[in-house]
Amino acid sequence: MTLTKIITYNINGIRSAASKGFFDWLLIENPDIVCLQEIKADQTQIDYNTIERLGYYHTIAPAVKKGYSGVAILSKIKPSLRGITSGISEYDDEGRWAYNLIGNTLFISAYFPSGSSGDERQKFKYKFLSDIFSISTGLINEYKNVVLSGDFNICHKPIDIHDPVSNKNSSGFLPEERNWMDKFFSSGWVDAFRFNNTLPDQYTWWSYRSGARKRNKGWRIDYHAISESLTTKVIRCDILSNVVHSDHCPVLLELDL
């Protein structure tokens, strides 16, 4: 058995997270692959020395806009192929997609748009969902073994949000978004966390307002989506809710690859 330990983590600013002990935690946790979202830094603002000292190759996809969005993949294993394009420039300009091919498995770090700021961004989100559905389906056909990790900015089911009734008209829990998740997870993808876990009150993001995290009033919007071919390889998938460098927490996936 070759245990591969994968973390997905929206760190809400890599420099901010670093000041709160992110790299110290990474040293102890020692994952093989780290998919980061919302790094909020350009290539000149990344602490490559620390990343490399920890033993990671790095693939960084910053947004054109300063201090916004951006994703990254850190890997202990040198990828045979890597890139920072989804193939659609309006998404790539916002730093929403990075990938590494490691062995015979494709790993993707993705940051789905939020629609909470208004109708224009919600329309952008729906377009992204439509395009990414086609792209992701194509990747399974091409690579077979795929792990798509990241912040989807959608709670799939009522169990995944602390108050489904009052949030029924909130971006991130809209019927159209949840229907997309139904379609996505019926097209060759599996929610690795829910594959073996039906427990309620399992969240990955909490608002900074009103002490939401302390009261566990959260949303589960961060996912490891795996191709069906990898379901027999899942050892565990856990939400690391006690890790605090961000308003999100990391999600751990262990695969026997």
N, C-alpha and C positions, 0 to 999 in steps of 0.2 A: 504493500500500500504506500502511495506517495501522497501525503497529506498536503493539500494546498489551502492556505488560509487567506481569505479575501475580505477586505474591509471596504465598505462604501460609507462615505462621510461628507455631508455638506458642512464645511467648517466655517462658513460665514466670514471669510477673510483669513487667508493663511498667515498673514502677519499678526493679526489679532489672536488667532488660535495659538501661534507660536509663543506669544507673550503669556499665554495661560497654560503652558506646559505641553503643547501638542507633541512636539518632537521627543520630549522625555517619555511621554506615554507610548509613542510609536516604538521607541527603543525597547520598552518592556513588553509591549503586545507582540511585536515582531511579526507582523503579517507578511506574507509573500507578495501580495498584490494589494495596492491601496488605490481606490477610485475616489477622487476628491471632486467636490462641486463647490461653486461660489468661492473660488480662491481669491478673487478680487485683487489681482496683482498682474502686472505685465512681466515680461521676461527679465527685466532689470531689477525687479523687486522680490525675486525668488531666492531663498537661501539655498543655493545649489550645494555649497560646501557641506552643510549639515545633512542634506538629503543623500549626498554621495557618501559621506562618512558613515551613515546608517546602512549603506550597502545597496542603495536603490538606483536603478536606471530611471530616468524621468521623461515623461511625455507631457508637455504643458500646452494647453490650448487657451490662451487668454482672450478676453473680449477686446474689440477695438476701443470701446469706451473705457476710460480709466476708472478703476475701482469698482468694476461691475462684473458679475457673472464669472465665467471662466471655469474650466475643468482641468483635471490632471490625472495621470496614472503613474504611480510609482511601483516598480517591480524589482524584486530581488533576482529575477531571471531575465536575461537579456532577450527582448522580443525579436523574433525573426522578421516582423513587419510591424510598423507603427505609423500612426497618422493622427491628424487633428481636423479632419474634414468629414462632414456627413455627405458631402457632395452638393450641398445647397448653401450658397454664400450668405444668405440672410441669417441663417442659424450659426454658421461658422464665424461670422463677424461678432456674434454674441458669445462665442466660446462655449458651445453647448455639447461638444462631441469630441472624444478622443478614444483611440483604440490601440490595443497591442495584440499581436498574435503570438502566443506562447505555447510551444508544442503544437498540438492540434486543436487548441481552444482559442477562440477569439474573445477578448475581454474588452468591454466598452464602459467608459464613464460618461454619463449623460446627465444634463441638467435641463429638465423640461421647463418651459416658461410658466410663470405665474400669470393669472388673468385678473388678479385681485385689484389692480389699479384702475380698471375700467374696461369698457366695451372694446376699445381698439386692441388692447393686449389680449383680451379673451378671444377675439377673432384670430389673432396671431397664434395663440395657443392651439385653437382648433385646427388651423392649417398645419402647425407643427405635428400635431397628433396624427393627422391624415398622412402626411409625408413620412413620418417616422414609422408608421405601420407598414408602409410599402418597403421602406429601406430595411427594417428589421426582419421582415419576412424573407426578403432577398438574401440577407446574411445567413439565416438558418439554412436556406437552400444551398448556399455557396460553401459554408464552413461546417455545417451540422452542429458542432459543439460551440455554443455561444453563451456568454454571461453578460447580460446588460444590467449594469448596476448604476444606481443614481437616485436623484431626487426627481420623482415623477410629478410632484405638486398635485397629486390626486389621491384621495382616500377611496379605496375601491368599494368597500361595503360598510354598513352601519357599525359593525364591530370594530372598524378601523378609525373611528372618530368618537370623541368623548360625548358629543351631543348631536346626534344625527338629525334630530327634529329641528332644532333652532338653526342648524347649518345647511338645511336642505336647499337654500338658495344662494349659498356661498360658493364662490369660485374655489375649485378643489374638491367639491362634493356635489357638483351639478349633475343632473341625470345624464346629460350628453357625455360628460367626462367619464362617469361611472360605466355607461354603456360602452364607451371606447375600451375601458379596462376589461369588461366582459369579452369583447371581441378579441382584444389582444391576448388574453389568457385562454382563448379558445383557438388560437392560430399557431400552436406549436411552442408557446411560452408557458412557463410555470412560475408562480410566485413561490420562491424558495422558502420564505418564512412560513407561509400558510400551508405549505406542503405537508408539514407534520405538526402544526401548531394551531389550535382552535381557541386559545385563551383570549379573553377580552382584555381591554385596558393595556394594550401593547402599542405604544406610540413612539415616534421618532422625532417629532417636532412639537415644540410648545411655544406659544406666544410669550414674549418678554413681559407682557402686561398681566397685571392682577395675580402674580404669583402662580401662573398656570403650571409651571413645571413641578413646583413643590406639591401642588394639589393633583398632579397627573391629569390635567385637562389638555390632552394632546391630540395629535393627528398622526396616523401612520402613512407617511408620504414617501418614504425612502425604501427602495426595493432592490433585491437581487432577483432579476428575472432570468431564468435559465431555460435553455432549450430542453425540450422533452427528453432528448438523448442523454441529458446529464442527471435526470432524476434518480437513477440508481447509484449515482456517485455522491449524493448528498449525505454528509455525516451529521451536520447540524447547521442551523441558522438561528442566530440569537441577536436580540436587540440589546445593546450595551448602554442602557439608560443611565447608568451611574457615571458615565464618562462625560465631563462637562467642559468643553472648549467653545461651545457654539449653542445656538438655540435648537439645533438638531443634535442627535447622538449617532454614534457609529452603529452599523449593522454588520455583524460577522457572518460569513459563510465559509464553511469548511467542506471541501470536496476531496474525494479520493481520485486523484488524476494520475 
